[in-house]
């Protein structure tokens, strides 16, 4: 199983908070932590220390996509956020980023875990569409 992690976060969100959200989400869905193959977000977050620190902890690549690149996946979103669009130009950063990453590395993507929220972050997990 290969999982692709999409994250959205407020400025300054610490890696510990992002890691806690990931751990809770994986446990809630009975998914193995070692299956996370990469982490992605919108390019507006390219300088977020928490994202970089989490990717280092997980030992996975961290990729960033533009709002235009993420827009290609908006028809797959479980929720369209007007607030997210105001801030980023994207209706769903976490879900779109997870799908974009899965598409880049695994082919046809499928949203496995829709956006999960905590105070300062959102997370989604995608996989290849041939994963059952």
N, CA, C and O atoms as CSV, one atom per row, in Angstrom:
chain,resi,resn,atom,element,x,y,z
A,1,UNK,N,N,0.845,-1.171,0.000
A,1,UNK,CA,C,0.000,0.000,0.000
A,1,UNK,C,C,0.894,1.239,0.000
A,1,UNK,O,O,1.863,1.325,0.754
A,2,UNK,N,N,0.550,2.184,-0.853
A,2,UNK,CA,C,1.273,3.445,-0.909
A,2,UNK,C,C,0.283,4.583,-0.722
A,2,UNK,O,O,-0.712,4.688,-1.439
A,3,UNK,N,N,0.576,5.437,0.261
A,3,UNK,CA,C,-0.287,6.567,0.590
A,3,UNK,C,C,0.429,7.869,0.250
A,3,UNK,O,O,1.645,7.987,0.401
A,4,UNK,N,N,-0.351,8.840,-0.211
A,4,UNK,CA,C,0.175,10.148,-0.576
A,4,UNK,C,C,-0.565,11.192,0.246
A,4,UNK,O,O,-1.789,11.308,0.188
A,5,UNK,N,N,0.211,11.946,1.009
A,5,UNK,CA,C,-0.306,12.848,2.026
A,5,UNK,C,C,-0.376,14.274,1.507
A,5,UNK,O,O,0.622,14.822,1.039
A,6,UNK,N,N,-1.548,14.866,1.589
A,6,UNK,CA,C,-1.726,16.278,1.259
A,6,UNK,C,C,-2.012,17.045,2.538
A,6,UNK,O,O,-2.820,16.614,3.361
A,7,UNK,N,N,-1.343,18.190,2.705
A,7,UNK,CA,C,-1.524,18.998,3.912
A,7,UNK,C,C,-1.767,20.455,3.557
A,7,UNK,O,O,-1.156,21.006,2.641
A,8,UNK,N,N,-2.657,21.050,4.294
A,8,UNK,CA,C,-2.843,22.493,4.293
A,8,UNK,C,C,-2.665,22.949,5.728
A,8,UNK,O,O,-3.038,22.234,6.658
A,9,UNK,N,N,-2.099,24.132,5.917
A,9,UNK,CA,C,-1.898,24.587,7.295
A,9,UNK,C,C,-1.818,26.101,7.358
A,9,UNK,O,O,-1.535,26.774,6.367
A,10,UNK,N,N,-2.076,26.615,8.548
A,10,UNK,CA,C,-1.874,28.040,8.802
A,10,UNK,C,C,-0.389,28.304,8.946
A,10,UNK,O,O,0.388,27.398,9.248
A,11,UNK,N,N,-0.004,29.534,8.733
A,11,UNK,CA,C,1.398,29.927,8.890
A,11,UNK,C,C,1.901,29.558,10.280
A,11,UNK,O,O,1.232,29.808,11.282
A,12,UNK,N,N,3.080,28.964,10.328
A,12,UNK,CA,C,3.713,28.653,11.598
A,12,UNK,C,C,3.217,27.405,12.283
A,12,UNK,O,O,3.589,27.153,13.429
A,13,UNK,N,N,2.389,26.610,11.625
A,13,UNK,CA,C,1.892,25.376,12.241
A,13,UNK,C,C,3.086,24.439,12.478
A,13,UNK,O,O,3.808,24.115,11.534
A,14,UNK,N,N,3.299,24.007,13.714
A,14,UNK,CA,C,4.482,23.186,14.016
A,14,UNK,C,C,4.371,21.755,13.494
A,14,UNK,O,O,3.280,21.211,13.325
A,15,UNK,N,N,5.532,21.172,13.248
A,15,UNK,CA,C,5.599,19.786,12.775
A,15,UNK,C,C,4.927,18.831,13.754
A,15,UNK,O,O,4.311,17.852,13.333
A,16,UNK,N,N,5.035,19.100,15.049
A,16,UNK,CA,C,4.405,18.218,16.042
A,16,UNK,C,C,2.891,18.174,15.849
A,16,UNK,O,O,2.288,17.105,15.948
A,17,UNK,N,N,2.274,19.313,15.577
A,17,UNK,CA,C,0.831,19.355,15.361
A,17,UNK,C,C,0.459,18.606,14.081
A,17,UNK,O,O,-0.530,17.873,14.056
A,18,UNK,N,N,1.239,18.785,13.031
A,18,UNK,CA,C,0.984,18.078,11.771
A,18,UNK,C,C,1.183,16.577,11.956
A,18,UNK,O,O,0.394,15.780,11.449
A,19,UNK,N,N,2.218,16.191,12.672
A,19,UNK,CA,C,2.477,14.782,12.936
A,19,UNK,C,C,1.390,14.136,13.768
A,19,UNK,O,O,1.015,12.987,13.532
A,20,UNK,N,N,0.884,14.875,14.743
A,20,UNK,CA,C,-0.206,14.359,15.575
A,20,UNK,C,C,-1.461,14.132,14.732
A,20,UNK,O,O,-2.135,13.113,14.879
A,21,UNK,N,N,-1.772,15.080,13.854
A,21,UNK,CA,C,-2.926,14.933,12.966
A,21,UNK,C,C,-2.753,13.710,12.071
A,21,UNK,O,O,-3.700,12.948,11.873
A,22,UNK,N,N,-1.568,13.521,11.540
A,22,UNK,CA,C,-1.298,12.356,10.691
A,22,UNK,C,C,-1.459,11.065,11.486
A,22,UNK,O,O,-2.128,10.139,11.027
A,23,UNK,N,N,-0.866,10.991,12.654
A,23,UNK,CA,C,-0.946,9.784,13.482
A,23,UNK,C,C,-2.392,9.449,13.814
A,23,UNK,O,O,-2.807,8.297,13.683
A,24,UNK,N,N,-3.170,10.450,14.243
A,24,UNK,CA,C,-4.589,10.219,14.578
A,24,UNK,C,C,-5.361,9.718,13.362
A,24,UNK,O,O,-6.191,8.816,13.473
A,25,UNK,N,N,-5.084,10.307,12.206
A,25,UNK,CA,C,-5.805,9.928,10.990
A,25,UNK,C,C,-5.458,8.506,10.568
A,25,UNK,O,O,-6.344,7.725,10.222
A,26,UNK,N,N,-4.185,8.171,10.594
A,26,UNK,CA,C,-3.778,6.812,10.228
A,26,UNK,C,C,-4.387,5.780,11.172
A,26,UNK,O,O,-4.875,4.742,10.725
A,27,UNK,N,N,-4.361,6.056,12.472
A,27,UNK,CA,C,-4.958,5.137,13.445
A,27,UNK,C,C,-6.461,4.994,13.234
A,27,UNK,O,O,-6.993,3.886,13.297
A,28,UNK,N,N,-7.142,6.098,12.986
A,28,UNK,CA,C,-8.597,6.078,12.803
A,28,UNK,C,C,-9.009,5.245,11.594
A,28,UNK,O,O,-10.109,4.694,11.563
A,29,UNK,N,N,-8.132,5.152,10.605
A,29,UNK,CA,C,-8.458,4.424,9.376
A,29,UNK,C,C,-7.667,3.121,9.241
A,29,UNK,O,O,-7.663,2.486,8.186
A,30,UNK,N,N,-6.994,2.735,10.337
A,30,UNK,CA,C,-6.220,1.489,10.375
A,30,UNK,C,C,-5.235,1.397,9.206
A,30,UNK,O,O,-5.164,0.382,8.513
A,31,UNK,N,N,-4.478,2.478,9.003
A,31,UNK,CA,C,-3.492,2.554,7.928
A,31,UNK,C,C,-2.088,2.592,8.517
A,31,UNK,O,O,-1.869,3.235,9.544
A,32,UNK,N,N,-1.138,1.917,7.890
A,32,UNK,CA,C,0.222,1.858,8.431
A,32,UNK,C,C,1.029,3.133,8.167
A,32,UNK,O,O,1.032,3.631,7.041
A,33,UNK,N,N,1.705,3.664,9.173
A,33,UNK,CA,C,2.508,4.876,8.990
A,33,UNK,C,C,3.580,4.727,7.922
A,33,UNK,O,O,3.888,5.688,7.217
A,34,UNK,N,N,4.147,3.547,7.794
A,34,UNK,CA,C,5.198,3.329,6.814
A,34,UNK,C,C,4.728,3.363,5.373
A,34,UNK,O,O,5.548,3.323,4.456
A,35,UNK,N,N,3.424,3.437,5.157
A,35,UNK,CA,C,2.884,3.467,3.793
A,35,UNK,C,C,2.900,4.870,3.185
A,35,UNK,O,O,2.654,5.020,1.988
A,36,UNK,N,N,3.183,5.896,3.984
A,36,UNK,CA,C,3.216,7.270,3.464
A,36,UNK,C,C,4.472,7.425,2.607
A,36,UNK,O,O,5.595,7.301,3.096
A,37,UNK,N,N,4.258,7.699,1.314
A,37,UNK,CA,C,5.354,7.770,0.343
A,37,UNK,C,C,5.818,9.196,0.071
A,37,UNK,O,O,6.925,9.405,-0.426
A,38,UNK,N,N,4.979,10.178,0.394
A,38,UNK,CA,C,5.332,11.561,0.130
A,38,UNK,C,C,4.313,12.503,0.723
A,38,UNK,O,O,3.219,12.105,1.122
A,39,UNK,N,N,4.697,13.752,0.770
A,39,UNK,CA,C,3.887,14.803,1.368
A,39,UNK,C,C,3.824,15.940,0.366
A,39,UNK,O,O,4.815,16.232,-0.303
A,40,UNK,N,N,2.658,16.592,0.252
A,40,UNK,CA,C,2.511,17.698,-0.698
A,40,UNK,C,C,1.619,18.781,-0.120
A,40,UNK,O,O,0.790,18.537,0.757
A,41,UNK,N,N,1.816,19.987,-0.638
A,41,UNK,CA,C,0.987,21.125,-0.273
A,41,UNK,C,C,1.003,22.114,-1.436
A,41,UNK,O,O,1.575,21.846,-2.493
A,42,UNK,N,N,0.377,23.233,-1.223
A,42,UNK,CA,C,0.358,24.287,-2.232
A,42,UNK,C,C,1.663,25.074,-2.169
A,42,UNK,O,O,2.270,25.188,-1.104
A,43,UNK,N,N,2.091,25.610,-3.290
A,43,UNK,CA,C,3.382,26.293,-3.349
A,43,UNK,C,C,3.468,27.534,-2.464
A,43,UNK,O,O,4.566,28.004,-2.168
A,44,UNK,N,N,2.341,28.061,-2.044
A,44,UNK,CA,C,2.337,29.196,-1.109
A,44,UNK,C,C,2.957,28.812,0.235
A,44,UNK,O,O,3.349,29.684,1.010
A,45,UNK,N,N,3.044,27.528,0.510
A,45,UNK,CA,C,3.570,27.023,1.785
A,45,UNK,C,C,5.001,26.499,1.662
A,45,UNK,O,O,5.475,25.799,2.556
A,46,UNK,N,N,5.683,26.820,0.592
A,46,UNK,CA,C,7.022,26.273,0.337
A,46,UNK,C,C,8.036,26.585,1.433
A,46,UNK,O,O,9.044,25.892,1.567
A,47,UNK,N,N,7.768,27.626,2.214
A,47,UNK,CA,C,8.724,28.006,3.256
A,47,UNK,C,C,8.237,27.670,4.671
A,47,UNK,O,O,8.765,28.197,5.651
A,48,UNK,N,N,7.248,26.809,4.773
A,48,UNK,CA,C,6.716,26.435,6.085
A,48,UNK,C,C,7.634,25.428,6.775
A,48,UNK,O,O,7.764,24.299,6.303
A,49,UNK,N,N,8.271,25.811,7.876
A,49,UNK,CA,C,9.190,24.901,8.572
A,49,UNK,C,C,8.521,23.614,9.040
A,49,UNK,O,O,9.149,22.556,9.014
A,50,UNK,N,N,7.260,23.681,9.467
A,50,UNK,CA,C,6.568,22.491,9.954
A,50,UNK,C,C,6.413,21.421,8.885
A,50,UNK,O,O,6.555,20.231,9.167
A,51,UNK,N,N,6.125,21.839,7.664
A,51,UNK,CA,C,5.995,20.878,6.565
A,51,UNK,C,C,7.344,20.215,6.267
A,51,UNK,O,O,7.429,18.998,6.102
A,52,UNK,N,N,8.386,21.034,6.203
A,52,UNK,CA,C,9.721,20.496,5.923
A,52,UNK,C,C,10.179,19.553,7.039
A,52,UNK,O,O,10.768,18.506,6.767
A,53,UNK,N,N,9.911,19.921,8.279
A,53,UNK,CA,C,10.322,19.075,9.413
A,53,UNK,C,C,9.570,17.750,9.403
A,53,UNK,O,O,10.162,16.703,9.665
A,54,UNK,N,N,8.273,17.780,9.105
A,54,UNK,CA,C,7.507,16.532,9.069
A,54,UNK,C,C,8.017,15.625,7.952
A,54,UNK,O,O,8.154,14.420,8.160
A,55,UNK,N,N,8.299,16.171,6.786
A,55,UNK,CA,C,8.811,15.357,5.686
A,55,UNK,C,C,10.146,14.715,6.071
A,55,UNK,O,O,10.392,13.552,5.752
A,56,UNK,N,N,11.000,15.469,6.751
A,56,UNK,CA,C,12.276,14.901,7.211
A,56,UNK,C,C,12.044,13.769,8.209
A,56,UNK,O,O,12.687,12.722,8.128
A,57,UNK,N,N,11.128,13.980,9.146
A,57,UNK,CA,C,10.830,12.937,10.156
A,57,UNK,C,C,10.339,11.660,9.492
A,57,UNK,O,O,10.709,10.555,9.890
A,58,UNK,N,N,9.496,11.827,8.469
A,58,UNK,CA,C,8.928,10.672,7.782
A,58,UNK,C,C,9.905,10.073,6.772
A,58,UNK,O,O,9.737,8.933,6.338
A,59,UNK,N,N,10.920,10.842,6.403
A,59,UNK,CA,C,11.881,10.379,5.405
A,59,UNK,C,C,11.291,10.280,4.010
A,59,UNK,O,O,11.626,9.377,3.243
A,60,UNK,N,N,10.402,11.228,3.687
A,60,UNK,CA,C,9.720,11.217,2.383
A,60,UNK,C,C,9.919,12.553,1.679
A,60,UNK,O,O,10.235,13.557,2.317
A,61,UNK,N,N,9.733,12.562,0.361
A,61,UNK,CA,C,9.849,13.824,-0.357
A,61,UNK,C,C,8.680,14.760,-0.039
A,61,UNK,O,O,7.576,14.318,0.282
A,62,UNK,N,N,8.951,16.051,-0.136
A,62,UNK,CA,C,7.947,17.099,0.043
A,62,UNK,C,C,7.864,17.864,-1.269
A,62,UNK,O,O,8.857,18.425,-1.732
A,63,UNK,N,N,6.680,17.886,-1.867
A,63,UNK,CA,C,6.481,18.585,-3.133
A,63,UNK,C,C,5.425,19.662,-2.968
A,63,UNK,O,O,4.527,19.556,-2.134
A,64,UNK,N,N,5.553,20.697,-3.779
A,64,UNK,CA,C,4.606,21.802,-3.751
A,64,UNK,C,C,4.031,21.994,-5.148
A,64,UNK,O,O,4.738,21.887,-6.150
A,65,UNK,N,N,2.734,22.279,-5.192
A,65,UNK,CA,C,2.029,22.474,-6.454
A,65,UNK,C,C,1.375,23.853,-6.454
A,65,UNK,O,O,0.970,24.361,-5.409
A,66,UNK,N,N,1.281,24.444,-7.630
A,66,UNK,CA,C,0.606,25.736,-7.767
A,66,UNK,C,C,-0.905,25.528,-7.693
A,66,UNK,O,O,-1.398,24.411,-7.850
A,67,UNK,N,N,-1.628,26.612,-7.454
A,67,UNK,CA,C,-3.092,26.547,-7.433
A,67,UNK,C,C,-3.616,26.042,-8.774
A,67,UNK,O,O,-4.595,25.296,-8.816
A,68,UNK,N,N,-2.970,26.446,-9.872
A,68,UNK,CA,C,-3.392,25.990,-11.199
A,68,UNK,C,C,-3.205,24.479,-11.344
A,68,UNK,O,O,-4.059,23.805,-11.920
A,69,UNK,N,N,-2.110,23.948,-10.832
A,69,UNK,CA,C,-1.892,22.503,-10.889
A,69,UNK,C,C,-2.910,21.762,-10.027
A,69,UNK,O,O,-3.396,20.699,-10.414
A,70,UNK,N,N,-3.228,22.311,-8.872
A,70,UNK,CA,C,-4.187,21.663,-7.972
A,70,UNK,C,C,-5.609,21.732,-8.518
A,70,UNK,O,O,-6.428,20.860,-8.227
A,71,UNK,N,N,-5.906,22.758,-9.306
A,71,UNK,CA,C,-7.249,22.917,-9.871
A,71,UNK,C,C,-7.655,21.716,-10.723
A,71,UNK,O,O,-8.842,21.412,-10.840
A,72,UNK,N,N,-6.692,21.046,-11.306
A,72,UNK,CA,C,-6.992,19.874,-12.141
A,72,UNK,C,C,-7.656,18.748,-11.345
A,72,UNK,O,O,-8.244,17.843,-11.937
A,73,UNK,N,N,-7.570,18.792,-10.021
A,73,UNK,CA,C,-8.109,17.723,-9.183
A,73,UNK,C,C,-9.360,18.149,-8.411
A,73,UNK,O,O,-9.874,17.383,-7.597
A,74,UNK,N,N,-9.843,19.347,-8.656
A,74,UNK,CA,C,-10.967,19.867,-7.874
A,74,UNK,C,C,-12.266,19.102,-8.083
A,74,UNK,O,O,-13.142,19.136,-7.219
A,75,UNK,N,N,-12.405,18.424,-9.196
A,75,UNK,CA,C,-13.633,17.642,-9.413
A,75,UNK,C,C,-13.697,16.407,-8.504
A,75,UNK,O,O,-14.742,15.763,-8.410
A,76,UNK,N,N,-12.599,16.080,-7.844
A,76,UNK,CA,C,-12.547,14.942,-6.911
A,76,UNK,C,C,-12.766,15.352,-5.454
A,76,UNK,O,O,-12.832,14.487,-4.581
A,77,UNK,N,N,-12.880,16.637,-5.180
A,77,UNK,CA,C,-12.928,17.094,-3.788
A,77,UNK,C,C,-14.202,16.659,-3.083
A,77,UNK,O,O,-15.281,16.637,-3.676
A,78,UNK,N,N,-14.064,16.315,-1.811
A,78,UNK,CA,C,-15.231,15.976,-0.997
A,78,UNK,C,C,-15.908,17.237,-0.467
A,78,UNK,O,O,-17.080,17.212,-0.093
A,79,UNK,N,N,-15.166,18.329,-0.438
A,79,UNK,CA,C,-15.665,19.599,0.102
A,79,UNK,C,C,-14.949,20.736,-0.618
A,79,UNK,O,O,-13.730,20.699,-0.791
A,80,UNK,N,N,-15.703,21.740,-1.035
A,80,UNK,CA,C,-15.113,22.918,-1.687
A,80,UNK,C,C,-15.214,24.090,-0.716
A,80,UNK,O,O,-16.311,24.503,-0.338
A,81,UNK,N,N,-14.064,24.618,-0.319
A,81,UNK,CA,C,-14.021,25.685,0.666
A,81,UNK,C,C,-13.782,27.040,0.007
A,81,UNK,O,O,-12.734,27.271,-0.597
A,82,UNK,N,N,-14.764,27.929,0.130
A,82,UNK,CA,C,-14.612,29.289,-0.398
A,82,UNK,C,C,-13.536,30.044,0.374
A,82,UNK,O,O,-12.838,30.884,-0.195
A,83,UNK,N,N,-13.397,29.751,1.658
A,83,UNK,CA,C,-12.371,30.400,2.479
A,83,UNK,C,C,-10.977,29.987,1.982
A,83,UNK,O,O,-10.096,30.833,1.830
A,84,UNK,N,N,-10.783,28.693,1.730
A,84,UNK,CA,C,-9.498,28.236,1.202
A,84,UNK,C,C,-9.209,28.899,-0.140
A,84,UNK,O,O,-8.073,29.280,-0.423
A,85,UNK,N,N,-10.238,29.033,-0.956
A,85,UNK,CA,C,-10.048,29.659,-2.269
A,85,UNK,C,C,-9.613,31.116,-2.124
A,85,UNK,O,O,-8.750,31.584,-2.868
A,86,UNK,N,N,-10.203,31.830,-1.175
A,86,UNK,CA,C,-9.826,33.231,-0.937
A,86,UNK,C,C,-8.349,33.359,-0.579
A,86,UNK,O,O,-7.677,34.293,-1.016
A,87,UNK,N,N,-7.852,32.422,0.214
A,87,UNK,CA,C,-6.474,32.493,0.692
A,87,UNK,C,C,-5.458,31.913,-0.285
A,87,UNK,O,O,-4.308,32.351,-0.323
A,88,UNK,N,N,-5.882,30.927,-1.075
A,88,UNK,CA,C,-4.903,30.186,-1.866
A,88,UNK,C,C,-5.183,30.110,-3.362
A,88,UNK,O,O,-4.292,29.794,-4.151
A,89,UNK,N,N,-6.415,30.397,-3.748
A,89,UNK,CA,C,-6.785,30.201,-5.145
A,89,UNK,C,C,-7.133,28.753,-5.449
A,89,UNK,O,O,-7.251,28.363,-6.610
A,90,UNK,N,N,-7.295,27.961,-4.395
A,90,UNK,CA,C,-7.600,26.532,-4.514
A,90,UNK,C,C,-8.747,26.204,-3.552
A,90,UNK,O,O,-8.749,26.663,-2.410
A,91,UNK,N,N,-9.713,25.417,-4.011
A,91,UNK,CA,C,-10.876,25.101,-3.178
A,91,UNK,C,C,-10.622,24.025,-2.130
A,91,UNK,O,O,-11.464,23.811,-1.258
A,92,UNK,N,N,-9.499,23.354,-2.194
A,92,UNK,CA,C,-9.203,22.311,-1.218
A,92,UNK,C,C,-7.748,21.905,-1.303
A,92,UNK,O,O,-7.398,21.022,-2.085
A,93,UNK,N,N,-6.904,22.529,-0.520
A,93,UNK,CA,C,-5.463,22.301,-0.615
A,93,UNK,C,C,-5.092,20.863,-0.257
A,93,UNK,O,O,-4.408,20.201,-1.039
A,94,UNK,N,N,-5.518,20.366,0.888
A,94,UNK,CA,C,-5.088,19.041,1.344
A,94,UNK,C,C,-5.505,17.951,0.356
A,94,UNK,O,O,-4.673,17.144,-0.057
A,95,UNK,N,N,-6.767,17.919,-0.020
A,95,UNK,CA,C,-7.245,16.868,-0.922
A,95,UNK,C,C,-6.615,16.995,-2.304
A,95,UNK,O,O,-6.171,15.999,-2.874
A,96,UNK,N,N,-6.573,18.204,-2.844
A,96,UNK,CA,C,-5.988,18.403,-4.174
A,96,UNK,C,C,-4.512,18.039,-4.191
A,96,UNK,O,O,-4.034,17.419,-5.141
A,97,UNK,N,N,-3.779,18.424,-3.132
A,97,UNK,CA,C,-2.347,18.118,-3.074
A,97,UNK,C,C,-2.114,16.611,-2.966
A,97,UNK,O,O,-1.213,16.080,-3.617
A,98,UNK,N,N,-2.906,15.921,-2.161
A,98,UNK,CA,C,-2.777,14.468,-2.048
A,98,UNK,C,C,-3.032,13.798,-3.397
A,98,UNK,O,O,-2.302,12.888,-3.788
A,99,UNK,N,N,-4.056,14.241,-4.097
A,99,UNK,CA,C,-4.384,13.663,-5.399
A,99,UNK,C,C,-3.311,13.973,-6.438
A,99,UNK,O,O,-2.966,13.113,-7.248
A,100,UNK,N,N,-2.783,15.192,-6.422
A,100,UNK,CA,C,-1.725,15.566,-7.366
A,100,UNK,C,C,-0.483,14.720,-7.141
A,100,UNK,O,O,0.143,14.263,-8.097
A,101,UNK,N,N,-0.128,14.511,-5.890
A,101,UNK,CA,C,1.047,13.708,-5.558
A,101,UNK,C,C,0.845,12.252,-5.980
A,101,UNK,O,O,1.739,11.642,-6.566
A,102,UNK,N,N,-0.320,11.706,-5.681
A,102,UNK,CA,C,-0.611,10.325,-6.080
A,102,UNK,C,C,-0.586,10.189,-7.601
A,102,UNK,O,O,-0.092,9.191,-8.124
A,103,UNK,N,N,-1.111,11.177,-8.309
A,103,UNK,CA,C,-1.108,11.136,-9.771
A,103,UNK,C,C,0.320,11.157,-10.305
A,103,UNK,O,O,0.631,10.469,-11.277
A,104,UNK,N,N,1.174,11.930,-9.683
A,104,UNK,CA,C,2.556,12.047,-10.138
A,104,UNK,C,C,3.337,10.750,-9.928
A,104,UNK,O,O,4.153,10.378,-10.771
A,105,UNK,N,N,3.095,10.063,-8.814
A,105,UNK,CA,C,3.901,8.896,-8.472
A,105,UNK,C,C,3.213,7.556,-8.676
A,105,UNK,O,O,3.893,6.538,-8.797
A,106,UNK,N,N,1.894,7.524,-8.717
A,106,UNK,CA,C,1.205,6.230,-8.761
A,106,UNK,C,C,0.227,6.092,-9.918
A,106,UNK,O,O,-0.405,5.046,-10.064
A,107,UNK,N,N,0.091,7.108,-10.727
A,107,UNK,CA,C,-0.860,7.014,-11.830
A,107,UNK,C,C,-2.211,7.576,-11.452
A,107,UNK,O,O,-2.304,8.659,-10.874
A,108,UNK,N,N,-3.254,6.844,-11.778
A,108,UNK,CA,C,-4.622,7.318,-11.539
A,108,UNK,C,C,-4.900,7.428,-10.039
A,108,UNK,O,O,-4.891,6.412,-9.345
A,109,UNK,N,N,-5.149,8.644,-9.518
A,109,UNK,CA,C,-5.322,8.798,-8.070
A,109,UNK,C,C,-6.761,8.600,-7.602
A,109,UNK,O,O,-7.722,8.757,-8.355
A,110,UNK,N,N,-6.858,8.251,-6.331
A,110,UNK,CA,C,-8.164,8.136,-5.671
A,110,UNK,C,C,-8.021,8.688,-4.259
A,110,UNK,O,O,-7.052,8.390,-3.561
A,111,UNK,N,N,-8.984,9.487,-3.849
A,111,UNK,CA,C,-8.990,10.018,-2.488
A,111,UNK,C,C,-9.382,8.881,-1.548
A,111,UNK,O,O,-10.482,8.339,-1.646
A,112,UNK,N,N,-8.485,8.527,-0.645
A,112,UNK,CA,C,-8.726,7.428,0.287
A,112,UNK,C,C,-9.314,7.954,1.595
A,112,UNK,O,O,-10.271,7.384,2.118
A,113,UNK,N,N,-8.749,9.030,2.122
A,113,UNK,CA,C,-9.243,9.663,3.348
A,113,UNK,C,C,-9.487,11.133,3.030
A,113,UNK,O,O,-8.539,11.884,2.800
A,114,UNK,N,N,-10.767,11.553,3.016
A,114,UNK,CA,C,-11.050,12.961,2.744
A,114,UNK,C,C,-10.488,13.860,3.839
A,114,UNK,O,O,-10.027,13.387,4.878
A,115,UNK,N,N,-10.534,15.112,3.595
A,115,UNK,CA,C,-9.892,16.082,4.483
A,115,UNK,C,C,-10.312,15.864,5.930
A,115,UNK,O,O,-11.490,15.707,6.253
A,116,UNK,N,N,-9.311,15.862,6.767
A,116,UNK,CA,C,-9.454,15.761,8.213
A,116,UNK,C,C,-8.902,17.054,8.780
A,116,UNK,O,O,-7.825,17.499,8.384
A,117,UNK,N,N,-9.626,17.654,9.695
A,117,UNK,CA,C,-9.247,18.976,10.197
A,117,UNK,C,C,-8.819,18.940,11.649
A,117,UNK,O,O,-9.281,18.118,12.441
A,118,UNK,N,N,-7.930,19.850,11.970
A,118,UNK,CA,C,-7.663,20.227,13.353
A,118,UNK,C,C,-7.489,21.734,13.321
A,118,UNK,O,O,-7.571,22.333,12.249
A,119,UNK,N,N,-7.259,22.346,14.431
A,119,UNK,CA,C,-7.282,23.805,14.535
A,119,UNK,C,C,-6.472,24.518,13.451
A,119,UNK,O,O,-6.978,25.451,12.827
A,120,UNK,N,N,-5.244,24.104,13.218
A,120,UNK,CA,C,-4.366,24.835,12.308
A,120,UNK,C,C,-4.014,24.090,11.033
A,120,UNK,O,O,-3.179,24.564,10.263
A,121,UNK,N,N,-4.623,22.941,10.787
A,121,UNK,CA,C,-4.204,22.154,9.629
A,121,UNK,C,C,-5.332,21.287,9.088
A,121,UNK,O,O,-6.300,20.977,9.782
A,122,UNK,N,N,-5.173,20.911,7.832
A,122,UNK,CA,C,-6.053,19.932,7.202
A,122,UNK,C,C,-5.178,18.901,6.513
A,122,UNK,O,O,-4.082,19.209,6.045
A,123,UNK,N,N,-5.670,17.691,6.458
A,123,UNK,CA,C,-4.909,16.571,5.930
A,123,UNK,C,C,-5.829,15.704,5.092
A,123,UNK,O,O,-7.006,15.550,5.417
A,124,UNK,N,N,-5.301,15.138,4.015
A,124,UNK,CA,C,-6.025,14.154,3.215
A,124,UNK,C,C,-5.024,13.118,2.730
A,124,UNK,O,O,-3.832,13.401,2.606
A,125,UNK,N,N,-5.513,11.927,2.460
A,125,UNK,CA,C,-4.673,10.844,1.956
A,125,UNK,C,C,-5.253,10.314,0.652
A,125,UNK,O,O,-6.456,10.083,0.537
A,126,UNK,N,N,-4.381,10.130,-0.317
A,126,UNK,CA,C,-4.776,9.553,-1.596
A,126,UNK,C,C,-3.947,8.306,-1.840
A,126,UNK,O,O,-2.920,8.084,-1.199
A,127,UNK,N,N,-4.416,7.496,-2.783
A,127,UNK,CA,C,-3.703,6.295,-3.182
A,127,UNK,C,C,-3.941,6.111,-4.671
A,127,UNK,O,O,-4.611,6.926,-5.305
A,128,UNK,N,N,-3.401,5.059,-5.216
A,128,UNK,CA,C,-3.663,4.718,-6.595
A,128,UNK,C,C,-5.079,4.181,-6.693
A,128,UNK,O,O,-5.556,3.528,-5.765
A,129,UNK,N,N,-5.751,4.441,-7.787
A,129,UNK,CA,C,-7.146,3.988,-7.922
A,129,UNK,C,C,-7.252,2.472,-7.970
A,129,UNK,O,O,-8.339,1.934,-7.756
A,130,UNK,N,N,-6.149,1.757,-8.245
A,130,UNK,CA,C,-6.233,0.298,-8.256
A,130,UNK,C,C,-6.044,-0.314,-6.872
A,130,UNK,O,O,-6.106,-1.535,-6.729
A,131,UNK,N,N,-5.813,0.520,-5.840
A,131,UNK,CA,C,-5.767,0.038,-4.454
A,131,UNK,C,C,-7.188,-0.183,-3.979
A,131,UNK,O,O,-8.043,0.677,-4.189
A,132,UNK,N,N,-7.463,-1.307,-3.346
A,132,UNK,CA,C,-8.825,-1.603,-2.893
A,132,UNK,C,C,-8.897,-1.531,-1.384
A,132,UNK,O,O,-9.961,-1.749,-0.805
